[in-house]
């Protein structure tokens, strides 16, 4: 297809491919004295759309004098993704592969450090400016249409994708795309449940799929045999999800905090605060007093450290041992090589990968 081939050509031109490699501490604040071309600032709303937002006041930002080593490298050395039309939203690790949602082409991609290929998503109708409009269509992967796919996770024999603007969750497997649920059920099939702006996804060891029903402030669990139930309610715009050590971690975006809840039946429904006072801002320190601004997604490492894409603050935060620190901060005016709107992140082999939806880049950051 034309757009796929075009993107692959861009990916293969080593002269135009680079990544920003930043040497960062595991949970320490780092800033930089390196500058680059100014990037426009923005924020991503609950549906993954870009909206403009003024930079946070300087007095609300805590900075460090430590420095960061920045460099650009070719794809042959340690190349990665950059394209002005590619809008990565979230990134998921599946073995040696990176599975990426793209809100520009409304597609799901795979990158294996050798080849960049589309898993699902057809070319859609474009607006007068040539921007794909997306759509809604099940069927073969090359014919399926999405509109602002947000998060991806393993489910059964394939992948579940939150198709945010279509208010559905899709299931990619065996070369086809199906709808797990539908607000308007195609073909008269019985609906599992109705979603309103679904975003975050996670699966547990029993094969259950957890979905952030963001527009309704609830978490819905879909079992492998097709049952659905609400496991958490009365949340304020929950988005990113991650399961670790028997707990479901939730980026409660509308409340500017991170919470968790046990997924064990005897303890289900009890929400515990992890970090964030509930007020909007930028502040490190004690987890209960720390401030976030529309955190979108999170990732938990084996030692229990929680990394958060603090989107409107243009920062990556780390929660460890009851303290919050800023790992990467791009909204200080000192450096613009950092992500402007970090929306998705993952960690693999001591490398932190961050999706910058606004800039159309994925950053690879080496952790000390």
C-alpha positions in Angstrom: 0.0 0.0 0.0 1.2 3.5 -0.8 1.5 4.9 2.7 3.1 1.8 4.1 5.7 1.7 1.4 6.4 5.4 1.8 6.9 5.0 5.5 9.2 2.1 4.9 11.3 4.1 2.5 11.7 6.8 5.1 12.7 4.2 7.7 15.4 2.8 5.4 17.1 6.2 4.7 19.8 6.0 7.2 20.7 9.7 6.8 17.3 10.7 8.0 16.9 8.1 10.8 18.1 8.9 14.3 17.2 8.4 17.8 18.0 10.4 20.9 19.8 8.4 23.4 19.9 9.9 26.9 21.8 8.4 29.7 19.4 8.6 32.7 19.4 7.3 36.2 16.9 4.6 37.2 14.8 7.0 39.3 16.8 10.2 39.4 16.1 13.6 38.0 18.2 14.6 35.0 18.2 17.6 32.8 20.6 18.8 30.1 22.6 21.7 28.8 22.3 20.5 25.2 19.8 22.4 23.0 18.2 21.7 19.6 15.5 23.1 17.3 12.5 24.3 19.2 9.6 21.9 19.2 6.0 23.1 19.5 4.4 22.1 22.8 1.1 20.3 23.1 -1.0 17.9 25.2 -2.8 14.8 24.3 -6.4 14.5 25.4 -8.1 11.3 26.6 -8.8 10.2 23.0 -5.2 10.7 21.9 -5.8 13.9 20.1 -3.4 16.8 20.2 -4.4 20.1 21.8 -2.3 23.1 22.6 -1.4 23.9 26.2 0.7 26.7 27.7 3.9 25.7 29.3 3.7 25.2 33.1 4.9 28.2 35.1 8.6 28.1 35.9 8.1 28.2 39.6 6.2 24.9 39.5 9.1 23.0 37.9 11.8 21.3 39.9 15.1 21.0 38.0 18.4 19.3 38.4 21.8 20.5 37.5 23.0 17.1 36.4 23.7 16.6 32.7 22.6 14.2 30.0 24.6 12.8 27.2 22.7 13.2 23.9 23.7 11.8 20.6 22.2 10.7 17.3 22.9 7.3 15.7 22.1 5.5 12.4 19.6 2.7 12.2 22.5 0.3 11.6 24.0 1.2 15.0 20.9 1.5 17.1 18.3 3.0 14.8 14.7 3.7 15.6 11.6 5.5 14.4 11.1 9.1 13.2 8.6 10.4 10.7 6.6 13.6 10.7 3.4 11.8 9.9 3.9 8.8 12.1 2.1 9.5 15.4 3.0 6.7 17.9 0.7 6.7 20.8 1.6 3.6 22.9 4.2 0.9 22.7 4.0 -2.7 23.8 6.7 -5.4 24.1 6.0 -8.8 22.7 9.2 -10.9 22.9 11.7 -9.2 20.6 9.1 -7.1 18.9 7.7 -3.7 19.6 4.0 -3.3 18.9 3.0 0.3 18.3 -0.3 2.1 18.0 -0.3 5.0 15.5 -3.0 7.7 15.6 -2.0 9.3 12.3 -2.4 6.3 10.0 -4.9 4.7 12.5 -3.0 1.5 12.4 -1.0 -1.0 14.5 2.7 -1.5 13.6 5.4 -4.0 14.5 9.1 -3.1 14.7 11.7 -5.9 15.3 14.8 -3.7 14.9 15.2 -5.0 11.3 11.8 -4.4 9.7 9.0 -2.0 10.3 5.6 -3.5 9.1 1.9 -2.9 9.5 0.0 -5.5 11.5 -3.5 -4.1 10.9 -5.1 -1.0 9.4 -6.1 -0.1 5.9 -5.6 3.1 4.1 -8.6 5.3 4.9 -10.3 8.2 3.3 -8.3 11.4 3.7 -9.5 14.9 4.5 -8.8 17.9 2.3 -5.4 18.2 3.9 -4.4 14.6 3.1 -4.8 13.5 6.7 -6.3 9.9 7.1 -9.7 10.0 8.7 -9.7 6.4 10.0 -13.0 4.5 10.2 -14.6 1.3 11.5 -14.4 -1.9 9.7 -13.8 -5.5 10.8 -12.4 -8.2 8.5 -9.0 -9.0 7.1 -6.1 -7.1 8.7 -5.4 -5.2 5.4 -9.0 -4.1 5.2 -9.7 -3.2 8.8 -10.2 0.4 9.9 -9.5 2.0 13.2 -9.9 5.5 14.6 -7.3 6.7 17.1 -6.2 3.3 18.4 -4.7 3.8 21.9 -3.3 0.9 23.8 -2.3 -2.7 22.7 -1.8 -5.8 24.8 -1.6 -9.6 24.3 -5.0 -11.3 24.4 -5.7 -15.0 23.6 -3.9 -15.8 20.4 -3.4 -12.2 19.2 -3.6 -8.6 20.4 -6.4 -6.5 21.9 -6.5 -2.9 20.7 -8.5 -0.1 22.3 -10.1 1.6 19.3 -10.8 4.8 21.2 -12.9 7.0 19.0 -15.0 4.0 17.8 -15.8 3.2 21.4 -14.8 -0.4 20.9 -12.1 -2.9 21.7 -10.7 -4.8 18.7 -9.1 -8.2 18.6 -6.4 -8.9 16.0 -5.7 -12.6 15.3 -5.1 -15.1 12.5 -5.0 -12.3 9.9 -8.4 -10.8 10.8 -9.7 -8.0 13.0 -12.8 -8.5 15.1 -14.8 -6.4 17.6 -14.9 -7.7 21.1 -17.7 -5.4 22.0 -19.7 -2.7 20.2 -21.7 0.2 21.3 -23.6 -0.4 18.0 -23.2 -4.1 17.5 -22.6 -5.1 13.9 -24.5 -8.1 12.5 -26.9 -8.0 15.5 -24.5 -9.8 17.8 -25.1 -9.7 21.5 -22.9 -7.0 23.1 -20.5 -7.9 25.8 -20.7 -4.3 27.1 -20.7 -0.8 25.9 -17.6 1.4 26.0 -17.3 5.1 26.1 -13.8 6.2 25.0 -11.9 3.0 25.9 -8.1 3.5 26.4 -5.9 1.5 28.7 -5.5 -2.3 28.4 -3.9 -5.0 30.4 -4.1 -8.8 30.7 -3.6 -11.0 33.7 -2.1 -14.5 34.0 -5.6 -16.0 33.7 -6.1 -14.4 30.3 -8.6 -11.8 31.5 -8.5 -8.5 29.7 -8.9 -5.3 31.7 -10.1 -2.2 29.9 -10.2 1.5 31.0 -13.6 2.7 30.1 -12.4 6.2 30.3 -15.6 8.1 29.5 -17.5 6.2 32.2 -14.8 6.2 34.9 -14.6 2.5 35.3 -12.5 -0.6 34.6 -14.2 -3.5 32.8 -12.8 -7.1 32.8 -13.4 -9.3 29.8 -12.8 -13.0 30.4 -11.4 -15.4 27.9 -14.8 -17.1 27.6 -16.6 -13.9 26.7 -18.0 -12.6 29.9 -17.7 -8.9 30.9 -18.1 -7.2 34.3 -17.2 -3.9 36.0 -14.4 -4.4 38.5 -13.8 -0.8 39.5 -16.1 2.3 39.3 -16.1 6.0 40.2 -12.7 6.7 38.8 -11.8 10.0 37.2 -10.8 9.3 33.5 -8.7 6.1 34.1 -6.4 5.5 31.2 -3.1 3.5 31.2 -3.1 0.1 32.9 -0.4 -2.3 34.1 -0.6 -5.5 36.1 2.1 -6.3 38.5 2.3 -8.6 41.5 -1.4 -9.2 41.8 -2.3 -5.5 41.4 -3.8 -3.5 38.6 -2.0 -0.1 38.4 -4.0 2.7 36.9 -3.1 6.1 35.6 -6.1 8.0 36.8 -5.7 10.8 34.3 -8.5 13.1 35.4 -7.4 12.9 39.0 -3.7 13.5 38.2 -2.7 10.5 40.3 -1.6 6.8 40.1 -3.7 4.2 42.0 -3.8 0.5 42.2 -6.3 -2.3 43.1 -5.9 -5.9 43.8 -7.1 -8.3 41.0 -7.7 -11.1 43.5 -11.4 -11.8 44.0 -11.4 -11.6 47.8 -9.8 -8.1 47.6 -11.3 -6.7 44.4 -12.8 -3.3 44.3 -10.5 -1.6 46.9 -8.5 1.3 45.4 -5.2 2.3 47.0 -3.3 5.5 46.3 0.2 5.1 44.9 1.2 8.6 44.1 -0.3 12.0 43.4 -2.2 14.4 45.7 -5.0 14.9 43.2 -4.0 18.4 42.3 -2.5 19.3 39.0 1.1 20.5 38.8 4.7 19.3 38.8 6.3 18.3 42.0 8.6 15.5 43.1 9.2 14.1 46.6 6.8 12.3 48.9 4.5 10.2 46.7 1.3 11.3 48.5 2.2 15.0 47.9 3.7 14.7 44.4 2.0 16.5 41.6 1.2 15.2 38.1 -0.6 16.7 35.1 -2.7 14.2 33.1 -0.6 11.1 33.4 -1.5 8.8 30.5 0.3 5.5 30.8 2.6 3.6 33.1 5.0 0.7 33.2 6.1 -1.3 36.3 9.6 -2.9 36.5 10.6 -6.1 38.3 11.6 -4.2 41.4 8.2 -2.5 41.7 9.3 0.9 40.3 6.4 2.6 38.5 7.4 4.7 35.4 4.7 7.2 34.3 4.2 9.1 31.1 3.2 12.5 32.7 1.9 13.9 29.4 1.1 17.5 30.0 4.2 18.0 32.0 6.2 16.6 29.1 8.0 14.3 31.6 8.7 10.8 32.6 8.3 10.3 36.3 9.3 7.4 38.5 7.6 6.2 41.7 9.8 4.1 44.0 9.9 3.5 47.8 7.3 6.1 48.4 9.1 8.9 46.5 8.5 10.4 43.1 11.3 11.7 40.9 11.5 13.1 37.4 13.5 10.9 35.1 13.1 12.9 31.9 11.7 16.4 31.6 11.2 18.3 28.4 9.1 21.3 29.3 11.8 23.3 31.1 12.9 25.4 28.1 16.4 24.1 28.5 16.2 21.3 26.0 13.7 20.3 23.3 15.2 17.0 22.4 13.0 15.3 25.0 9.4 14.1 24.3 6.9 17.0 24.1 3.9 14.8 24.7 4.9 11.4 26.1 1.9 9.2 25.8 3.3 5.6 25.9 6.3 4.0 27.4 7.9 0.6 28.0 11.2 -0.7 29.3 13.3 -3.5 27.7 16.9 -4.5 28.3 17.6 -1.5 30.5 16.3 0.8 27.8 13.3 3.1 28.2 11.2 3.7 25.1 8.9 6.7 25.0 6.3 7.6 22.4 6.1 11.3 21.6 2.7 11.5 19.9 3.0 15.2 19.0 6.5 15.0 17.5 5.9 11.7 15.8 8.9 10.0 17.4 9.9 7.2 19.7 12.8 8.0 22.0 15.2 5.3 23.3 16.7 6.3 26.6 19.5 4.3 28.2 19.1 3.8 31.9 22.2 3.6 34.1 
